[in-house]
Amino acid sequence: MIKRTLFFSNAVCLTMKNRQLVIQNKESQEESSVPIEDIGFVVIENNQVYISIPLINALTENNVAVIFCNEKHLPFTMTLPLDCNTVQNQIFSAQIEAGLPLKKQCWKSIIEQKIRNQSKVLEKYSKSAVELKRLACEVKSGDVTNREAVAAKIYWDSFFEENWTRDRYGEYPNNLLNYGYAILRAATARALSGSGLLPTFGIHHHNKYDAYALADDMMEPYRPFVDDIVIEYVNKNSSEMELTKEFKREILKSLTGDVHIGKMTHPLMVALSMTSASFSKVLTGKAQKLALPEFC
């Protein structure tokens, strides 16, 4: 079953009763409820929202990612369970002991698929994808020649002005990409946790201040799905440069959007779980390659 995403931008009280998330409007006192087992994500944007500790514990127990936004309305903090997989210790050990050759081969596969997906996004918007398709075939183990960066320059120059750069603190539409990537990162961390993996131990990203290095690794081939939403939104709303409810709604809807893995189509949040589970299997010798998404 596809899990629901709940978004709270108004002042509400969130509590638990009979394994249900109870939503009480602070002004009207009206109540509604949602079964906790049906929820995948809770996004809290308003700092006037009250959420009870028992509810947070119940949500975490069910591997629900609770995402708190900062004063700029950007995802900033999230909750994840510390113990949610029956073979967690075995997977943790395999993850920590993974050799460099295995990590580099996994990174090669991830970057190859990311560039392929970027080429598909280019084709969707009638842009030339010849160079990116060539670059995807040139990726070496560990991407030592940094084909990812070369592809990124060509990719972004195709959509935005030449002096525009993809920068976390850069100008519009970086703010839209930041929001989309933050939600994707949280969804990836949730999937990794559900597969018994530690989001902290990356295969490529190694910043000592990065608590979600593995999520940053595994989300790479999924970034083009966010890019597509941002590009389409910018094309339709060229004068709207701020984060709007409409845009946030589109990003959250993407969690249930179609993603191809192999010959099957799955909601994005399910695909993330499949990618995470495949990485667990690669680490423990039960699989040879990662299950990665295809943009179609």
LUMPAPA-786848 format. One record per residue: x, y, z of N, C-alpha, C in turn. Coordinates in steps of 0.2 Angstrom, whole numbers, plus 5000, padded with zeros to 4 digits. Layout:
# residues N
XYZXYZXYZ ...
END
This chain:
# residues 296
500449945000500050005000500450065000 500250114996500650184996500550215002 501050235006500950275012500750345010 500450375015500250445014500750495017 500750555014501150615016500650665019 500750685025500350735029500850805029 500550855027500850925027500450965032 500750995037500451045041500751115041 500351165038500651235038500251275042 499651255046499251285050499351265057 499151305062499251285069498751225071 499051175073498551115075498951075080 498551035084498750995089498750925086 499350885087499450815084499550775090 499050725091499150675097498950605094 498950565098498850495096498250465101 497850425097497250395101497150325097 497150275100496950205097497350195090 498050205091498450205085498250245079 497950295080497750345075498150415077 498350445072498550515072497950565072 497850595078497350645079497550715077 497150745073497250815071496750855074 496950905078496450955081496651025079 496151055075496251125073496251175080 496751215081496751255087496151305087 495951325081495451375081494751345082 494551305077493951275077493851215082 494351185084494351125089494051065085 493951075078493751015074494350965074 494150895074494650845075494550795069 495050765066495050715061495650665063 495650615060496150565062496350525056 497050495056497250455051497650395054 497550335052497850275055498650285054 499050275059499750285059500050235054 499750175053500050125048499950145041 499550195040499450225033499950285031 500350305036500750365035501450345033 501750385029502450375027502850435029 502550495029502950555030502450605033 502750645038502350705041502850765041 502550815037502950875036502650935040 503050955045502751015050503151075048 502751125045503051185043502951245048 502351245051502151295056502451285063 502751335066503051325072502551325078 501951335076501351335081501051265082 501351215078501051155078501351115085 500851085088501051045094500950975092 501550935094501550865093501750825099 501350775101501550745107502050695107 502450675112502950635112502750565111 502150535114501950475112501750465104 501550515101501450515094502050505090 502550545092503250545089503550475089 503450445095503750375096503350325092 502650335092502250285088502450295080 502550355078502650365071503350335069 503850355074504550325073504550255073 504150225077504150145077503850115071 503450155067503150135061503550165055 504250185056504650205051504350265047 503950305051503750375048504250425048 504450455043504850515044504550575046 504650605051504350665054504850725052 504650765048505150815045504850885048 505350925051505250985054505551045050 505151095048505451145044505751205048 506151245045506451305049506051365047 506351425050505951485049505851505041 506251475037506251485030505751435026 505451395030504951345028505351295024 505951285025506351225022506451165027 506451105025506551045029507251055032 507251045039507851055043508051005047 507550965050507650915055507150855054 507350795055506950745055507050685060 506550645061506650595066506650525062 507150485064507250415062507250365067 507050305067507150255072507850225072 508050215078508750185079508750105078 508150075079508150005079507449985075 507549965069506949955065507049895060 507549855061507649805056507949745060 507649685059507849625063508549605062 508849615056509549595055509949655055 509849705058510149775058510949765060 511049725065511749715067512149685061 511949635058512249605053512449655047 511849695045511949745040512449805042 512349825048512849875051513549855050 513749795052514349765051514649765044 514149735040514349735033514449805030 514049855032514149925029514849955032 514949945038515649975041516249935037 516149875036516749835034516749835026 516349865023516349865015516949885012 517249855008517949875005517849925000 518349964998518350014994518149994987 518449934984518249924977517449914977 517149884982516349874981516049944981 516349994986516050054986516050094980 516650084977516850124970516350094965 516250034964515850004959515150024960 514850024966514250054968514150124966 514650164967514650234965514650244958 515050204954515050204947514250194944 513950144947513250124945512750184946 512850214952512450264954512550324949 513150344948513250404943513050384936 513250324934512950314927512250324926 511850294931511150304931510850374932 511250414936511050484937511150514930 511650504927511750544920511250514915 511150454915510650424910509950464912 509750464918509150494920509150574918 509750604919509750674917509650684909 509950634905509850634898509150624896 508750584900508050574899507650644900 507850674905507550744907507650794901 508250794899508450834893507950824887 507850754886507450734880506750754881 506550744887505850764888505650834886 506150884887506050954886506350974879 506450924875506750934868507450964868 507850944872508550964873508950904870 509550924868510050874865510350834871 510250764871510550724876511150684874 511450704868511950664865512550664870 512750714872513350724876513250684883 512750694886512650654892512550574891 512350554886512350484885513050454884 513450494880514150484880514450484886 514350534890514650534897514450474902 513850454901513650394905514050334904 514250324898514650274895515350274897 515550334900516250344901516450344909 515950334913516050334920516450274922 516950284926517450234928517250224936 517550164938517550144945517650204950 517150224954517250284958517150344955 517050344949516950404945517550454946 518150424945518750454946518950514941 518650514935518650564930518150614931 517750614936517150664938516750674932 516450624929515950634923515350664926 515250654933514650684936514650754935 515150794937515250864936515150884929 515550854924515450874917514750874915 514450814917513750814914513250864918 513450874924513050934927513050994924 513651014922513751084919513351084912 513351034908513051034902512251034903 512050994908511350984910511051044912 511351084917511051144919511051204914 511651204910511651254905511151244900 510851184899510351174894509651204897 509551214903508951234906508951304908 509451334911509551394914510051434910 510151504912510651544909511351524910 511751534906512451504906512851524913 512651584915512951614922512651584928 512151544927511751514933512151454935 512251444942512551384944512151354949 512151284950511851254955512251254961 511851294966512251314972511651314978 511851274983511351274989511151344991 511651394991511451464993511351504987 511351484981511251524975510551554974 510551584968509951624966509451574964 508851594963508251564960508451524954 508251464952507751424956508151374961 508751394963509051354968508651334974 508251384976507751384982507251324981 507051314975506551264973506851194973 507451194970507851134970508051114977 508251164981508451144988507851114992 507251134991506651114995506551034992 506551034985506450964983506950914985 507550934985508050884987508050874994 507850914998507750905006507250855007 506650855003506150805004506450745002 506750744996507050674993507550644998 507950685001508450665006508150635012 507550665014507250635020506950565018 506650565012506350505010506850445009 507450465006507950415006508250395012 508350435017508550415024508050365027 507350385026506850335029506950265026 507050265019507050205016507750165018 508250195019508850165021508750135028 508450175033508350155039507950095039 507450095035506950035035507249975032 507849985029508249925026508849905031 508849935037509349915042509949945041 510050005037510650035035510750095039 511350115041511550175044511650235039 511150285039511250335034511850375035 512250365040512850405042513450385037 513450315036514050295033513950285025 514250335022514150345015514650295011 514550295004515050255000515450304996 515250364996515650424992515650484996 515050504999515050565003515350555010 515850595012516250575018516250635023 515950685022515950745026515850725034 516250745038516250725045515650755048 515350805046514750845048514150815045 514150775041513550745037513250685040 512750695043512350635047512050595042 511950615036511550575031511950565024 512650545025513050535019512750485015 512550425017512350375013511650395009 511250435013510650465009510850505003 511350545005511650584999511850544993 512150494995512450444989511850414986 511350384989510850344986510350384983 510250454984509750494981509950524974 510650514973510850544967510450524960 510350464959509950444953509250464953 509050484959508350514960508250584959 508850624959508750694959508450714952 508550684946508150714940507450714941 507150664945506450664946506250734949 506650754954506450824957506650884952 507150874948507350924943506750934938 506450874936505850884931505350924934 505150914940504550954943504751024944 505351044946505651114946505651144939 505851104934505951134927505251154925 504751104926504051114923503751174927 503851174933503551224937503851294935 504451304934504751364932504551384925 504451334921504151354914503451374914 503051354919502351374919502251434924 502751444928502651504933503351544933 503551574928504151604927504251664932 503651694933503651754938503651744945 503551684947503451664954504151634956 504451674960505151644962505151624970 504651624973504651604980504351534981 504451504986504151434988503451444989 502951414985502251424986501951354988 501351354991501051294993500951244987 500751274981500751234975501351194973 501951234974502551194972502651144977 502551154984502751104989502251044988 501651064986501151004985501450964979 501650994974501950954968502550914971 502950934975503550904977503350844981 502850854986502650804990502250744986 501950764981501550714977502050674973 502650704972503150664968503350594972 503250594979503450534983503050474980 502450484977502050434975502050434967 502450474964502450474957502850404954 502750394948502950334945503750334944 504050274945504750264944504850194941 505250184936505350124933505950094936 505950034939506549994941506449924937 506949914932506849854928506249864924 505849814923505249814919504649834923 504649854929504149864934504049944935 503449964937503350034939503150034946 503450074950503350084957503250154959 502850174964502950244967503650254970 503850314969504550334971504750314978 504250324983504450304989504650224990 504250184986504350114986505050094982 505150134977505750124973506350144977 506350194981506850204986506950144991 506450114993506550054997506850004994 506649994987506949944983507749954982 507950014981508650034980508950024987 508750044992509050034999509149955000 508549914999508649845000509149814996 509149834990509649804985510349824988 510449874990511149894993511349854999 510849835003510949795009511149725006 510849705001510949634998511649634995 511849694992512549694989513049694994 512949725000513449725005513549655008 512949615009512949555012513049495007 513249515001513449464996512849424993 512249454994511649414991511349444984 511749494982511549524976512249554973 512249564966512849584962512749664961 512149684960512049754958511449794961 511449854961510949894964510349904960 509749904963509149914959509049994959 509150024953509150094952508550114948 508350174949507750204945507950224938 507450224934507450244927506950304926 507150354923506750414922506450394915 505750394914505450384908504950434906 
END
